């Protein structure tokens, strides 16, 4: 997953295919920066998605606060050509994804960025 973020207004875009000319994406008059998973100063244990396998499904949780100004915005699962995204409404919700061994789970905190975990 490739995300880019504006360091000024914190806008985030998902990039399906980056440009090859090197011009990059801009926002607020500046080039947007790549978002690197698990690289912010946030506490890892509060941001990385957890999963519990239940038959052919997974129950996904993130041990994070869900406050008006600090929350997990979405959680997703990616594997090959499969992508499932669950947008959160700033409250704890049940998140169920299919169990896909080797998939990557992502969570996005509005303050601490992108976090990932591989499904065993």
N, C-alpha and C positions, 0 to 999 in steps of 0.2 A: 504494500500500500504506500503510495506516495502522496503526502499532504504538503501543502505550502501554506505558510502563515505570514501575515503582515505584522511586523513588530510594532507598528503604530496603533492600528485600530483592532488588532487581534483577529481579523477576518481569516477564515481558513477555507481552502479549496482542496478538493480531491482531484488529483491529476491522473487521468486514464493513460495518457501518453504525453511525455514532456516534449517540448520543442527541441529540434536538433540543431537549430541555428545559434543557440546560446543566448538569445535575447531575454528569455525568462518571463515570468509573470510579474506584473507590477500592481501595487496598491498604494495609495497615499503618496504617489510619486516615487516610490522606492521598490526595488526588486524584492519579491517575496522569498522567504527562506524555507528550505526543506525542514520538515518536522521529523526528527529522529526518535523512534520509539524508545522508551525507557531511559531517556537522557536528561530529563528535567531534574530540578532539585526537590521534587515532591517525594514523599515517602512511598517507596516501592510497594510495600504491603497494603497500602490504602488505594492503590491505583491499578494494579495488575488484575485482570479479570480471573476469577476462580471458576471452576466448573465441577459439577458432580454428575457422573454418568448414571442415568436411570434408564436401563434397557437400551433402546436405540436413540435416546434423547439425552441432552445435557441441560442441567439447570445452571444458569450463569449468575454469578453475584460479583459485586465489586464492593469491598469493605470501605466505603467512602461516604462522607456526608453528602446530603442532598439539600443544600441551602439555596436561597434565592440568588446569591452571588458566587457560589462555589459548588459545583456539581459535576456529575458525569453526564455528558450530553448524549452520548450514544455508545453502544456496544455492537461490535460486528464479528462475523465469522467469515474467513476467506480460505478457500482451497481450490486450486486450479481455476476453473471457470465459474465457481460458486461464490456468491457474496450475499450474505444476509445481514441487514442492518436493523437494529432496534433503537429507535430514538426514544429517549427518556423524557418525562415531563417534570423534571426536578423533584421527583419523589421516588421512593423505592417501588420497584415493580418486579413482577415475576418475568424472567426472561428464559425462554426455552428455545434451544437450537437443536438440530439433529446432531447426533454423535458422529463426527467424522474424524477418524484418527489422522494425525498429521496436519489438521487444519490450524490456522492461526486465529486466535481470539484477540481483538483489539478493544480498548476502552479509551474514550477521549474525555479528559477533564478540561473544563473551560479555563482553568488557571495553570495546570501543569502538563497539558498536552497529551501526547499519544503514548499508550502503553500496550504491550503485547505479551502473549503467552502461547506456546505451542501445545496442542492437545495430544496427550500420549495415548 
